[in-house]
Amino acid sequence: MKEKHTHRGEEEKKLVIHRLNRMEGQIRGVKKMIEEDRYCNDVLIQLAAIENSIKSLSNHILENHLYTCISEELEKGNLDVLEELISLFKRFNG
């Protein structure tokens, strides 16, 4: 099976990488909190913030996927992409 690729514009790449860098910083911050024996509640609050950041970015990428990759394949008449989409939603919501 041929590996698929998604072309992203420079602005989109910049936005996604910026958000990933911010999450990476949040994770380093939690690691430091653990090293410093910070209070569990404070650590959990930061972990929840990271989880929300990941969900938000996932939703952003999913939305772009629907408007670009999926719509392009449907326009070409490739209905097989619907199976991919159904599988993705099951994984996303499961």
GIGI-V285323 format. One record per run of one state. SS is the DSSP state (hx for helix, st for strand, lp for the rest). FROM is the first residue (numbers start at 1). TO is the last residue. Records with the same first field share a line. If there is no record, write none. Layout:
SS: FROM-TO / FROM-TO
This chain:
lp: 1-9 / 36-39 / 76-80 / 94-94
hx: 10-35 / 40-75 / 81-93
